């Protein structure tokens, strides 16, 4: 399969098809390349960039009584004077 050749092994079909077209070769459309790769279970990360990391959800806290969970925020409040702000600290 063309996608597994050394020259194209790290490239997605969206880059393989134009490279082949520049060489005057037409094998299949980009979607057909994806279909064949999917059938061969090879639709994975094919580039040189790092794979996307799976991130977990942020920790959630539940307060069951007073003073168990605290949070804070700083907001910038505009003033009538351009470029000047009030800082609103909330806890």
DSSP file (Angstrom, degrees, kcal/mol; ACC not computed):
  #  RESIDUE AA STRUCTURE BP1 BP2  ACC     N-H-->O    O-->H-N    N-H-->O    O-->H-N    TCO  KAPPA ALPHA  PHI   PSI    X-CA   Y-CA   Z-CA
    1    1 A X    >         0   0    0      0, 0.0     3,-1.2     0, 0.0     4,-0.4   0.000 360.0 360.0 360.0 138.5    0.0    0.0    0.0
    2    2 A X  G >   +     0   0    0      1,-0.3     3,-1.4     2,-0.2     6,-0.3   0.845 360.0  62.6 -59.5 -37.5    1.3    3.4   -0.9
    3    3 A X  G 3  S+     0   0    0      1,-0.3    -1,-0.3     4,-0.1     8,-0.2   0.747 101.7  52.5 -63.2 -23.5    0.6    4.9    2.6
    4    4 A X  G <  S+     0   0    0     -3,-1.2    -1,-0.3     6,-0.1    -2,-0.2   0.469  81.2 112.4 -95.1  -2.2    3.0    2.4    4.2
    5    5 A X  S X> S-     0   0    0     -3,-1.4     4,-1.5    -4,-0.4     3,-1.1  -0.378  82.1-111.2 -67.0 152.0    6.0    3.3    2.0
    6    6 A X  T 34 S+     0   0    0      1,-0.3     4,-0.4     2,-0.2     3,-0.3   0.851 116.0  55.6 -53.9 -39.2    8.8    5.0    3.8
    7    7 A X  T 34 S+     0   0    0      1,-0.2    -1,-0.3     2,-0.1     3,-0.1   0.817 121.6  26.7 -65.5 -30.9    8.3    8.3    1.9
    8    8 A X  T X4 S+     0   0    0     -3,-1.1     3,-1.8    -6,-0.3    -1,-0.2   0.394  88.7 103.1-113.6   0.4    4.6    8.5    3.0
    9    9 A X  T 3< S+     0   0    0     -4,-1.5    -2,-0.1     1,-0.3    -3,-0.1   0.805  89.2  39.9 -60.4 -32.4    4.5    6.6    6.3
   10   10 A X  T 3  S+     0   0    0     -4,-0.4     2,-0.4    -3,-0.1    -1,-0.3   0.303 101.4  91.1 -99.4   9.5    4.4    9.7    8.4
   11   11 A X  S <  S-     0   0    0     -3,-1.8     2,-0.1    -8,-0.2    36,-0.1  -0.821  70.6-128.6-108.9 143.9    2.0   11.7    6.2
   12   12 A X    >>  -     0   0    0     -2,-0.4     3,-2.2     1,-0.1     4,-1.8  -0.465  34.7-104.6 -79.1 160.9   -1.8   11.9    6.3
   13   13 A X  H 3> S+     0   0    0      1,-0.3     4,-2.2     2,-0.2     5,-0.3   0.786 118.2  69.3 -55.9 -28.1   -3.7   11.3    3.1
   14   14 A X  H 34 S+     0   0    0      1,-0.2     4,-0.3     2,-0.2    -1,-0.3   0.704 111.1  32.8 -65.9 -17.3   -4.4   15.0    2.8
   15   15 A X  H <> S+     0   0    0     -3,-2.2     4,-1.5     2,-0.1    -2,-0.2   0.692 114.0  58.7-105.1 -28.7   -0.6   15.4    2.1
   16   16 A X  H  X S+     0   0    0     -4,-1.8     4,-2.5     2,-0.2     5,-0.2   0.932 101.7  54.1 -67.4 -45.9   -0.1   12.1    0.2
   17   17 A X  H  X S+     0   0    0     -4,-2.2     4,-2.2     1,-0.2    -1,-0.2   0.916 110.0  45.3 -59.6 -47.2   -2.6   12.8   -2.6
   18   18 A X  H  > S+     0   0    0     -4,-0.3     4,-2.2    -5,-0.3    -1,-0.2   0.878 111.8  53.1 -65.7 -34.6   -1.1   16.2   -3.6
   19   19 A X  H  X S+     0   0    0     -4,-1.5     4,-1.1     2,-0.2    -2,-0.2   0.933 111.8  45.1 -63.9 -44.5    2.4   14.8   -3.5
   20   20 A X  H  <>S+     0   0    0     -4,-2.5     5,-3.0     1,-0.2     3,-0.3   0.883 110.6  54.6 -65.1 -37.0    1.4   12.0   -5.8
   21   21 A X  H ><5S+     0   0    0     -4,-2.2     3,-1.3    -5,-0.2    -2,-0.2   0.881 103.6  55.3 -64.6 -37.4   -0.5   14.5   -8.0
   22   22 A X  H 3<5S+     0   0    0     -4,-2.2    -1,-0.2     1,-0.3    -2,-0.2   0.813 107.9  49.8 -63.0 -29.2    2.7   16.6   -8.4
   23   23 A X  T 3<5S-     0   0    0     -4,-1.1    -1,-0.3    -3,-0.3    -2,-0.2   0.451 122.3-109.9 -87.1  -1.0    4.4   13.4   -9.7
   24   24 A X  T < 5S+     0   0    0     -3,-1.3     2,-0.5     1,-0.3    -3,-0.2   0.706  77.4 129.9  81.0  20.8    1.5   12.9  -12.1
   25   25 A X      < -     0   0    0     -5,-3.0     2,-0.5    -6,-0.1    -1,-0.3  -0.926  34.7-175.1-112.1 129.7    0.2    9.8  -10.3
   26   26 A X        +     0   0    0     -2,-0.5     3,-0.1     1,-0.1    -9,-0.0  -0.969  18.6 153.3-123.3 116.4   -3.4    9.4   -9.3
   27   27 A X        -     0   0    0     -2,-0.5     2,-0.3     1,-0.5    -1,-0.1   0.810  66.8 -34.7-102.9 -51.3   -4.3    6.4   -7.2
   28   28 A X        -     0   0    0    -11,-0.0    -1,-0.5     0, 0.0     2,-0.0  -0.969  66.4 -82.9-163.1 169.9   -7.4    7.4   -5.3
   29   29 A X     >  -     0   0    0     -2,-0.3     4,-2.1    -3,-0.1     5,-0.1  -0.290  45.9-104.4 -76.4 169.2   -9.0   10.4   -3.7
   30   30 A X  H  > S+     0   0    0      1,-0.2     4,-2.2     2,-0.2     5,-0.2   0.904 122.5  51.4 -61.2 -42.7   -8.2   11.5   -0.2
   31   31 A X  H  > S+     0   0    0      1,-0.2     4,-2.2     2,-0.2    -1,-0.2   0.854 107.9  52.8 -65.9 -33.1  -11.4   10.1    1.2
   32   32 A X  H  > S+     0   0    0      2,-0.2     4,-2.5     1,-0.2    -1,-0.2   0.894 107.0  52.3 -68.1 -38.8  -10.7    6.7   -0.5
   33   33 A X  H  X S+     0   0    0     -4,-2.1     4,-2.7     1,-0.2    -2,-0.2   0.938 111.0  47.5 -58.8 -46.4   -7.2    6.7    1.2
   34   34 A X  H  X S+     0   0    0     -4,-2.2     4,-2.6     1,-0.2    -2,-0.2   0.895 110.4  52.4 -62.1 -39.8   -8.9    7.3    4.5
   35   35 A X  H  X S+     0   0    0     -4,-2.2     4,-2.1     2,-0.2    -1,-0.2   0.921 112.0  45.2 -62.3 -44.3  -11.5    4.5    3.8
   36   36 A X  H  X S+     0   0    0     -4,-2.5     4,-1.9     2,-0.2    -2,-0.2   0.916 113.9  49.1 -66.6 -43.6   -8.7    2.0    3.0
   37   37 A X  H  <>S+     0   0    0     -4,-2.7     5,-3.3     1,-0.2     6,-0.5   0.898 110.9  50.9 -62.3 -39.6   -6.6    3.1    6.0
   38   38 A X  H ><5S+     0   0    0     -4,-2.6     3,-1.3     3,-0.2    -1,-0.2   0.909 109.1  50.3 -64.5 -41.3   -9.7    2.7    8.3
   39   39 A X  H 3<5S+     0   0    0     -4,-2.1    -1,-0.2     1,-0.3    -2,-0.2   0.846 112.2  47.2 -65.6 -33.3  -10.5   -0.7    6.9
   40   40 A X  T 3<5S-     0   0    0     -4,-1.9    -1,-0.3    -5,-0.1    -2,-0.2   0.333 115.2-119.1 -87.9   7.1   -6.8   -1.8    7.6
   41   41 A X  T < 5S+     0   0    0     -3,-1.3    -3,-0.2    -5,-0.1    -2,-0.1   0.886  80.2 121.6  55.3  43.7   -7.1   -0.2   11.1
   42   42 A X      < +     0   0    0     -5,-3.3     2,-1.8    -8,-0.1    -4,-0.2   0.181  24.0 118.9-118.0  14.2   -4.3    2.2   10.3
   43   43 A X        +     0   0    0     -6,-0.5     2,-0.2    -5,-0.1    -9,-0.0  -0.627  47.6 117.1 -83.1  86.3   -6.2    5.5   10.9
   44   44 A X  S    S-     0   0    0     -2,-1.8     2,-0.4     1,-0.0    -2,-0.1  -0.684  78.9 -49.0-133.4-173.1   -4.0    6.7   13.7
   45   45 A X        +     0   0    0     -2,-0.2     6,-0.1     1,-0.1    -1,-0.0  -0.519  55.9 172.2 -64.9 121.8   -1.7    9.7   14.2
   46   46 A X        +     0   0    0     -2,-0.4    -1,-0.1   -36,-0.1     2,-0.1   0.326  42.7  87.8-117.5   6.1    0.6    9.7   11.1
   47   47 A X  S    S-     0   0    0      2,-0.2   -36,-0.1   -36,-0.1     4,-0.1  -0.376  81.5-112.5-101.2-179.7    2.5   13.0   11.5
   48   48 A X  S    S+     0   0    0    -38,-0.1     3,-0.1    -2,-0.1    -1,-0.1   0.663  87.9  96.2 -84.4 -17.7    5.8   14.0   13.2
   49   49 A X  S    S-     0   0    0      1,-0.1    -2,-0.2     3,-0.0     3,-0.1  -0.313  89.6 -91.1 -70.0 157.3    4.0   16.1   15.7
   50   50 A X        -     0   0    0      1,-0.1    -1,-0.1    -2,-0.0     3,-0.1  -0.338  46.2-102.2 -67.3 149.0    3.2   14.7   19.1
   51   51 A X        -     0   0    0      1,-0.1     2,-0.2    -3,-0.1    -1,-0.1  -0.346  44.1 -93.8 -67.5 153.4   -0.1   12.9   19.6
   52   52 A X        -     0   0    0     -3,-0.1     2,-0.3     1,-0.1    -1,-0.1  -0.494  41.6-128.2 -68.9 133.3   -2.8   14.8   21.4
   53   53 A X        -     0   0    0     -2,-0.2     2,-0.6    -3,-0.1    -1,-0.1  -0.620  14.4-123.2 -84.0 141.5   -2.8   14.0   25.1
   54   54 A X        -     0   0    0     -2,-0.3     2,-0.3     0, 0.0    -1,-0.0  -0.748  31.0-157.0 -81.7 121.9   -6.0   12.9   26.7
   55   55 A X        -     0   0    0     -2,-0.6     2,-0.2     1,-0.0     3,-0.1  -0.771   8.6-128.6-102.5 146.8   -6.7   15.3   29.6
   56   56 A X        -     0   0    0     -2,-0.3     3,-0.1     1,-0.1     2,-0.0  -0.497  33.3 -91.9 -88.8 161.6   -8.8   14.4   32.6
   57   57 A X        -     0   0    0     -2,-0.2    -1,-0.1     1,-0.1     3,-0.1  -0.369  52.1 -94.5 -67.1 150.4  -11.6   16.6   33.8
   58   58 A X        -     0   0    0      1,-0.1    -1,-0.1    -3,-0.1     2,-0.1  -0.288  50.5 -88.8 -63.9 152.9  -10.7   19.1   36.5
   59   59 A X        -     0   0    0     -3,-0.1     2,-0.4     1,-0.0    -1,-0.1  -0.397  42.4-151.1 -64.5 135.0  -11.2   18.1   40.1
   60   60 A X        -     0   0    0     -2,-0.1     2,-0.4    -3,-0.1    -1,-0.0  -0.908   7.4-159.2-111.2 137.5  -14.6   18.9   41.4
   61   61 A X        -     0   0    0     -2,-0.4     2,-0.5     2,-0.0     8,-0.1  -0.900   3.6-157.6-117.5 145.3  -15.3   19.6   45.1
   62   62 A X        -     0   0    0     -2,-0.4     2,-0.5     6,-0.1    -2,-0.0  -0.985  11.9-143.6-123.3 124.4  -18.6   19.3   47.0
   63   63 A X        +     0   0    0     -2,-0.5     3,-0.1     1,-0.1     4,-0.0  -0.755  18.4 178.1 -88.3 126.1  -19.1   21.3   50.2
   64   64 A X  S    S+     0   0    0     -2,-0.5     2,-0.3     1,-0.2    -1,-0.1   0.590  72.3   8.5-101.2 -15.4  -21.1   19.4   52.8
   65   65 A X  S >  S-     0   0    0      1,-0.0     3,-0.9     0, 0.0     4,-0.3  -0.943 100.6 -60.3-152.9 174.4  -20.9   22.2   55.4
   66   66 A X  T 3  S+     0   0    0     -2,-0.3    -2,-0.1     1,-0.2    -1,-0.0  -0.195 111.8  15.3 -62.4 147.4  -19.6   25.8   55.7
   67   67 A X  T 3  S+     0   0    0      2,-0.2    -1,-0.2     1,-0.1     3,-0.1   0.697  89.6 110.9  65.3  25.9  -16.0   26.7   55.0
   68   68 A X  S <  S+     0   0    0     -3,-0.9     2,-0.5     1,-0.3    -2,-0.1   0.814  77.0  35.7 -93.9 -35.7  -15.0   23.4   53.2
   69   69 A X        +     0   0    0     -4,-0.3     2,-0.3    -8,-0.1    -1,-0.3  -0.977  67.6 179.6-124.8 126.7  -14.5   24.7   49.7
   70   70 A X        +     0   0    0     -2,-0.5     2,-0.3    -3,-0.1    21,-0.0  -0.917   1.6 175.2-122.1 149.6  -13.1   28.1   48.9
   71   71 A X        -     0   0    0     20,-0.5     2,-0.3    -2,-0.3    -2,-0.0  -0.944   9.6-156.6-144.9 167.9  -12.4   29.8   45.5
   72   72 A X        -     0   0    0     -2,-0.3     2,-0.3     2,-0.0    19,-0.2  -0.951   6.7-174.1-145.2 162.9  -11.2   33.2   44.3
   73   73 A X  E     -A   90   0A   0     17,-2.1    17,-2.9    -2,-0.3     2,-0.5  -0.980  14.1-150.8-156.9 146.2  -11.3   35.4   41.3
   74   74 A X  E     -A   89   0A   0     -2,-0.3     2,-0.4    15,-0.2    15,-0.2  -0.989  20.2-173.7-119.7 123.1   -9.8   38.7   40.2
   75   75 A X  E     -A   88   0A   0     13,-2.3    13,-3.3    -2,-0.5     2,-0.7  -0.908  21.7-133.1-117.1 145.6  -11.9   40.8   37.8
   76   76 A X  E     -A   87   0A   0     -2,-0.4     2,-0.5    11,-0.2    11,-0.2  -0.875  21.3-160.8 -98.7 117.4  -10.9   44.0   36.0
   77   77 A X  E     -A   86   0A   0      9,-3.4     9,-3.1    -2,-0.7    -2,-0.0  -0.869  16.5-127.8-102.1 123.1  -13.6   46.6   36.3
   78   78 A X  E     -A   85   0A   0     -2,-0.5     2,-0.3     7,-0.2     7,-0.2  -0.280  20.3-156.4 -69.2 154.9  -13.5   49.5   33.7
   79   79 A X        -     0   0    0      5,-1.2     5,-0.2     2,-0.5     4,-0.1  -0.748  35.6-101.0-119.7 170.7  -13.5   53.1   34.8
   80   80 A X  S    S+     0   0    0     -2,-0.3     2,-0.5     2,-0.1     5,-0.1   0.718 104.2  84.5 -65.1 -18.3  -14.6   56.3   32.9
   81   81 A X  S >  S-     0   0    0      3,-0.1     3,-1.7     1,-0.1    -2,-0.5  -0.752  91.3-116.6 -89.3 126.4  -10.8   56.9   32.3
   82   82 A X  T 3  S+     0   0    0     -2,-0.5     3,-0.1     1,-0.3    -2,-0.1  -0.390  96.5  13.6 -63.9 131.0   -9.4   55.1   29.3
   83   83 A X  T 3  S+     0   0    0      1,-0.2     2,-0.4    -4,-0.1    -1,-0.3   0.403 101.7 108.3  87.0  -2.7   -6.8   52.5   30.3
   84   84 A X    <   +     0   0    0     -3,-1.7    -5,-1.2    -5,-0.2     2,-0.3  -0.912  44.0 178.8-111.5 137.1   -7.5   52.6   34.0
   85   85 A X  E     -A   78   0A   0     -2,-0.4     2,-0.4    -7,-0.2    -7,-0.2  -0.930  26.3-131.6-133.2 154.3   -9.2   49.7   35.8
   86   86 A X  E     -A   77   0A   0     -9,-3.1    -9,-3.4    -2,-0.3     2,-0.6  -0.849  24.3-135.6 -96.9 143.8  -10.3   48.7   39.3
   87   87 A X  E     -A   76   0A   0     -2,-0.4     2,-0.7   -11,-0.2   -11,-0.2  -0.907  14.6-159.2-101.5 119.0   -9.3   45.3   40.4
   88   88 A X  E     -A   75   0A   0    -13,-3.3   -13,-2.3    -2,-0.6     2,-0.6  -0.873   5.4-164.6-102.0 110.4  -12.1   43.4   42.1
   89   89 A X  E     -A   74   0A   0     -2,-0.7     2,-0.4   -15,-0.2   -15,-0.2  -0.833   8.9-174.8 -94.9 124.0  -10.8   40.6   44.3
   90   90 A X  E      A   73   0A   0    -17,-2.9   -17,-2.1    -2,-0.6    -2,-0.0  -0.974 360.0 360.0-123.5 133.7  -13.5   38.1   45.3
   91   91 A X              0   0    0     -2,-0.4   -20,-0.5   -19,-0.2    -1,-0.1   0.301 360.0 360.0-124.1 360.0  -13.0   35.2   47.7
